[in-house]
Amino acid sequence: MELESFSTYPLEVLPNVLYIGTVQHAGDRKLHRQMNIVAHINCALDNDDPIFYRQNVTGKEKRLRGQRVLIISKWMFNQSVVIAIAYLIKYELMSLKDAWMYLRKICIPMQPSWNFMIQLAEFEYNLQRTDKLIPLTEDDYYER
């Protein structure tokens, strides 16, 4: 019971810009005031389609750039990590591999499904207009 009442802060992905949190964080007005969070990317909706999550990020383009954004999800280290990687690819101009490695340093227990990683490779390909898809290798994914 004591641990349940313990208040935590969202995971900071980009200082003063991007955070990963929970549904509870999203509903905490005091936290929003303290952290100056102005927008949410909501992955907490019941939808298992990775394309939905990708579209959720790209549709917010102008509004989210430069503002404090909280990515919320029921599964903090799965879909929300995918959205954070997509954000880094799109707005910070990172490659998929660089975004993956950056988040691995911050959030070691993350391990989105391989299907999400393929979707992110396609997302990067479509944004960068490279001549081929550049997915992560298993060595990159598992840090061998």
C-alpha positions in Angstrom: 0.0 0.0 0.0 2.8 2.4 0.9 4.5 1.9 -2.5 1.3 2.6 -4.4 1.0 6.0 -2.8 4.6 6.9 -3.7 4.6 9.6 -6.4 7.0 9.3 -9.4 7.9 11.5 -12.3 7.8 10.6 -15.9 11.0 9.4 -17.7 12.8 12.4 -19.3 13.7 11.5 -22.9 14.7 14.9 -24.1 15.4 17.5 -21.4 12.6 20.0 -21.1 10.9 18.6 -24.2 9.8 14.9 -24.2 8.8 12.6 -21.4 7.4 9.1 -21.2 4.8 8.5 -18.5 1.7 6.6 -17.4 -2.0 7.3 -17.5 -1.7 8.4 -13.9 0.9 11.0 -14.9 -1.5 12.3 -17.6 -4.2 12.9 -15.0 -2.0 14.6 -12.5 -2.7 18.4 -12.8 -0.1 19.3 -10.2 2.6 17.4 -12.1 1.6 19.2 -15.3 2.0 22.6 -13.6 5.3 21.6 -12.1 6.8 20.3 -15.3 5.0 22.7 -17.7 3.6 19.9 -19.8 1.4 21.3 -22.6 0.6 18.3 -24.8 0.0 14.6 -24.6 0.7 11.9 -27.2 -1.9 9.3 -26.1 -0.9 5.6 -26.6 -3.2 4.5 -23.9 -6.0 3.9 -26.3 -6.9 0.3 -26.9 -5.3 -0.2 -30.3 -2.6 -2.8 -31.2 -1.9 -1.5 -34.7 1.7 0.0 -34.8 0.7 2.2 -37.7 -1.8 3.9 -35.4 1.0 4.9 -33.1 3.1 6.2 -35.9 0.3 8.3 -37.3 -0.4 9.7 -33.8 3.1 11.2 -33.8 3.2 12.5 -37.3 -0.1 14.2 -37.0 1.1 16.5 -34.3 4.0 18.0 -36.2 3.7 21.8 -35.8 2.0 21.7 -32.4 4.5 19.6 -30.5 7.8 21.0 -31.7 9.5 22.8 -28.9 6.9 22.2 -26.3 6.9 19.9 -23.3 5.2 16.7 -24.4 4.2 13.7 -22.3 3.8 10.3 -24.1 1.3 8.3 -22.1 0.7 4.6 -22.3 -0.7 1.7 -20.2 2.5 -0.1 -21.2 5.2 2.4 -20.4 8.2 0.5 -21.9 6.5 -0.7 -25.1 4.3 1.5 -27.2 5.5 4.8 -25.6 9.1 3.9 -26.3 8.2 3.3 -30.0 6.6 6.8 -30.1 9.6 8.3 -28.4 11.9 6.7 -31.1 9.6 8.0 -33.8 9.7 11.5 -32.3 13.6 11.4 -32.2 13.7 10.2 -35.8 11.3 12.9 -37.0 12.1 15.9 -34.9 15.7 15.3 -33.8 16.7 13.9 -37.2 18.3 10.8 -35.6 18.6 7.6 -37.4 16.7 4.6 -36.1 19.9 3.1 -34.7 20.9 6.3 -33.0 17.5 6.9 -31.5 17.5 3.2 -30.3 20.9 3.6 -28.7 20.0 6.9 -27.1 16.9 5.5 -25.5 18.7 2.3 -24.4 21.0 4.5 -22.3 18.0 6.2 -20.6 15.6 3.3 -20.4 17.4 0.0 -20.2 14.4 -2.4 -19.7 12.8 -1.3 -22.9 12.1 -4.0 -25.5 9.4 -3.2 -28.0 8.3 -5.9 -30.3 10.3 -6.6 -33.5 7.2 -5.7 -35.5 7.3 -2.2 -34.0 11.0 -1.9 -34.9 10.2 -2.9 -38.5 7.5 -0.2 -38.6 10.0 2.3 -37.3 12.5 1.4 -40.0 9.8 2.0 -42.6 8.9 5.3 -40.9 12.6 6.4 -41.1 12.8 5.3 -44.7 9.7 7.3 -45.6 10.9 10.4 -43.8 14.5 10.3 -44.9 13.8 9.1 -48.5 16.8 6.9 -48.3 17.3 4.4 -51.1 16.7 1.4 -48.8 15.3 0.4 -45.4 17.9 0.2 -42.7 16.4 -1.9 -39.9 18.3 -2.6 -36.7 20.2 -5.9 -36.6 19.7 -8.4 -33.9 23.0 -7.4 -32.5 21.9 -3.7 -32.2 18.6 -4.7 -30.8 20.0 -7.0 -28.1 23.3 -5.0 -27.7 25.6 -8.0 -28.3 
